[in-house]
């Protein structure tokens, strides 16, 4: 079992199985629950809940909370001028700094969210990193091991796993395949990637900015996209596969012979 598999299994455990071991607490029954705060002994600018149900929830003095917020395990850090909207659900081991979470946003375990806006009903994590003024529109999903930086992710768009979106703007209902990255930096300057509504980005794609993917367009898995893709078009940018019968054993024999030669040298 390789390291990636172990990490993914751990993420699955934390996000689906482990929460059952926590006592969830909701501010619906006591809407002032998150306001009963006192200074922490560790730092003057951090406040900790007095209510035992909120033990391990740390927040800055400037953070604001709506009603009916569900905390599923701690620790959770709400820092800076963050605003947590009504109906949000927060899982443990996440840091939220200078963010706006609109109503019914879910943040799964082990996320780092900085200076970004999350519209209603968006779902983040586990192990997601969103930063630098990004906007996650209504109902969008930013999944496991996804980084979003200086980007807008459109309503209903899904980037479920192992993706980097930097300096990108996606439309509505886009699907980003696992292993996709926007190649936004050429060593001197940053460039934008634009993905229009209803586009389907295949797995393991490299989108070399500046580039635009049209409405309803598709890119094949394993492609390196360097040119704009028109609306309703399929882009395939990968080398053609060649199969050589009975060649694998010959190649292995060659490698073994070379290894023996090095031993004798």
C-alpha positions in Angstrom: 0.0 0.0 0.0 1.6 3.3 -1.1 1.6 6.6 0.8 -1.1 8.2 -1.4 -3.5 5.3 -0.7 -2.8 5.5 3.0 -3.5 9.3 3.0 -6.7 8.9 1.0 -8.0 6.1 3.3 -7.2 8.4 6.3 -9.1 11.2 4.7 -12.1 8.9 4.0 -12.0 7.7 7.6 -11.9 11.2 9.1 -14.7 12.5 6.9 -17.1 9.6 7.1 -16.4 7.3 10.0 -14.6 9.3 12.7 -17.3 12.0 13.1 -19.5 9.3 14.6 -17.1 9.3 17.6 -17.7 13.0 18.2 -20.6 14.6 20.1 -22.0 17.1 17.6 -23.3 20.4 19.2 -25.7 22.8 17.5 -26.4 26.4 18.4 -30.0 25.8 17.3 -31.0 24.9 20.8 -29.0 27.7 22.4 -28.3 30.4 19.8 -26.1 32.3 22.3 -23.9 29.2 22.9 -21.0 30.6 20.8 -21.2 34.0 22.5 -20.4 32.8 26.0 -16.6 33.4 25.6 -13.7 34.3 27.7 -10.0 35.1 27.1 -7.8 32.1 26.6 -4.7 32.0 28.9 -2.6 31.3 25.8 -3.2 34.5 23.9 -5.1 37.7 24.4 -6.5 37.9 20.9 -8.0 34.3 20.9 -11.2 33.4 22.7 -12.3 30.0 23.8 -15.8 28.6 24.5 -16.7 28.3 28.1 -19.5 25.8 27.2 -18.0 22.3 27.5 -19.9 21.4 24.3 -17.7 23.9 22.5 -14.4 23.1 24.2 -11.6 23.4 21.6 -13.4 25.9 19.4 -11.1 29.0 19.2 -12.1 32.2 17.6 -10.8 35.8 17.3 -12.8 38.6 18.9 -13.8 39.9 15.5 -15.3 36.6 14.2 -19.0 36.6 13.8 -21.4 33.6 13.9 -25.0 33.1 12.7 -27.5 30.7 14.2 -27.8 26.9 14.0 -24.1 26.3 13.5 -23.1 22.6 14.0 -19.7 21.8 15.4 -18.7 18.2 14.8 -15.5 17.8 16.9 -12.7 20.1 17.7 -10.2 21.8 17.5 -11.4 24.4 15.1 -9.8 27.8 14.7 -11.9 30.8 13.5 -9.5 33.7 13.1 -9.4 37.3 11.8 -12.7 38.8 10.6 -14.3 35.6 9.6 -18.1 35.4 9.3 -19.8 32.0 9.7 -23.3 32.0 8.4 -26.4 30.3 9.8 -26.7 26.5 9.2 -23.0 25.9 8.6 -21.4 22.6 9.6 -17.7 22.6 10.7 -15.7 19.5 11.2 -12.5 19.3 13.3 -8.9 20.2 12.6 -9.7 23.2 10.3 -8.4 26.7 10.3 -10.6 29.5 8.9 -9.1 32.9 8.7 -10.7 36.1 7.2 -13.3 34.1 5.4 -17.0 34.5 4.7 -19.0 31.3 4.9 -22.5 31.8 3.8 -25.4 29.8 5.0 -25.3 26.0 5.0 -21.7 25.7 4.0 -19.9 22.5 5.1 -16.2 22.4 6.0 -14.9 18.9 6.3 -11.8 18.0 8.4 -8.3 19.3 8.0 -9.0 22.3 5.8 -7.1 25.6 5.6 -9.3 28.5 4.4 -7.9 32.0 4.1 -9.2 35.3 2.8 -11.9 33.7 0.7 -15.7 33.6 0.2 -17.8 30.5 0.2 -21.4 30.9 -1.1 -24.3 29.0 0.3 -24.5 25.2 0.2 -20.9 24.9 -0.8 -18.9 21.9 0.4 -15.2 22.0 1.2 -12.7 19.3 2.0 -11.4 17.2 3.6 -7.8 18.4 3.3 -8.6 21.4 1.1 -6.7 24.7 0.9 -8.5 27.8 -0.4 -6.8 31.2 -0.3 -6.0 34.6 -1.7 -9.4 36.0 -2.5 -10.9 32.9 -4.0 -14.7 32.7 -4.4 -16.5 29.4 -4.2 -20.0 29.9 -5.7 -23.3 28.4 -4.5 -23.3 24.6 -4.3 -19.8 24.1 -5.5 -17.7 21.3 -4.2 -13.9 21.6 -3.4 -12.9 18.1 -2.4 -10.0 16.1 -1.0 -6.5 17.5 -1.6 -7.7 20.3 -3.7 -6.0 23.7 -3.7 -7.7 26.9 -5.0 -5.8 30.1 -5.2 -6.9 33.5 -6.6 -9.8 31.7 -8.4 -13.5 31.7 -8.9 -15.3 28.4 -8.9 -18.7 28.6 -10.4 -22.1 27.5 -8.9 -22.5 23.7 -8.9 -18.9 23.1 -10.2 -17.1 20.1 -8.7 -13.4 19.6 -8.2 -13.6 16.5 -6.1 -9.9 15.5 -5.6 -6.2 16.1 -6.2 -6.6 19.3 -8.2 -4.9 22.7 -8.3 -6.8 25.7 -9.6 -4.7 28.8 -9.6 -5.7 32.1 -11.3 -8.7 30.2 -12.8 -12.3 31.2 -13.4 -14.8 28.4 -13.9 -18.4 28.7 -15.0 -21.4 26.8 -13.7 -21.7 23.1 -13.4 -18.2 22.3 -14.6 -16.6 19.0 -13.7 -12.9 19.0 -13.0 -11.3 15.5 -13.2 -8.9 14.3 -10.5 -5.2 15.2 -11.1 -6.0 18.3 -13.1 -3.8 21.4 -12.6 -3.8 24.9 -14.1 -0.3 25.7 -15.2 -0.5 29.4 -14.4 3.1 30.5 -13.9 5.8 30.7 -16.5 8.6 31.8 -14.2 7.9 35.5 -14.7 4.2 36.1 -14.6 0.8 34.5 -13.8 -1.8 33.8 -16.5 -5.5 32.9 -16.3 -7.4 29.8 -17.2 -11.1 30.2 -18.1 -13.4 27.2 -18.1 -16.9 28.0 -19.3 -20.2 26.6 -18.2 -20.9 22.8 -18.4 -17.3 21.9 -19.5 -15.9 18.5 -18.6 -12.2 18.4 -17.8 -10.8 14.9 -18.0 -8.6 13.4 -15.3 -4.8 14.2 -15.2 -5.1 17.3 -17.4 -2.6 20.1 -17.5 -4.2 23.4 -18.6 -1.4 25.6 -19.7 -2.5 29.3 -19.2 -3.5 31.5 -20.8 -6.2 29.2 -22.1 -10.0 29.1 -22.5 -12.2 26.0 -22.4 -15.5 26.7 -24.2 -19.1 26.1 -23.1 -19.9 22.4 -22.9 -16.4 21.4 -24.2 -14.6 18.3 -23.1 -10.9 17.5 -22.7 -9.7 13.9 -22.8 -8.0 12.3 -19.9 -4.2 12.7 -19.8 -4.2 15.8 -22.1 -2.0 18.8 -21.9 -4.1 21.7 -23.2 -2.1 24.5 -24.7 -4.7 26.0 -27.1 -8.3 27.3 -26.6 -11.0 24.7 -27.0 -14.2 25.9 -28.8 -17.7 25.4 -27.5 -19.0 21.8 -27.6 -15.7 20.5 -28.8 -13.5 17.5 -27.6 -9.8 18.3 -27.2 -7.4 15.4 -27.2 -3.8 16.3 -26.5 -1.8 13.2 -25.7 0.6 11.0 -27.6 -0.8 8.0 -29.5 -0.4 4.6 -27.7 1.7 2.0 -29.3 1.7 -1.7 -28.2 4.6 -3.9 -29.0 3.7 -7.7 -28.6 6.1 -9.8 -26.6 8.4 -6.8 -26.1 8.1 -6.6 -22.3 10.1 -9.8 -21.6 12.7 -8.8 -24.1 13.1 -5.4 -22.5 13.4 -6.9 -19.0 16.0 -9.4 -20.2 18.0 -6.5 -21.7 17.9 -4.6 -18.4 19.0 -7.6 -16.4 21.9 -8.1 -18.7 23.0 -4.5 -18.3 22.7 -4.9 -14.5 25.0 -8.0 -14.6 27.5 -6.1 -16.7 27.7 -3.3 -14.1 28.3 -5.9 -11.3 31.2 -7.5 -13.3 32.8 -4.1 -14.1 
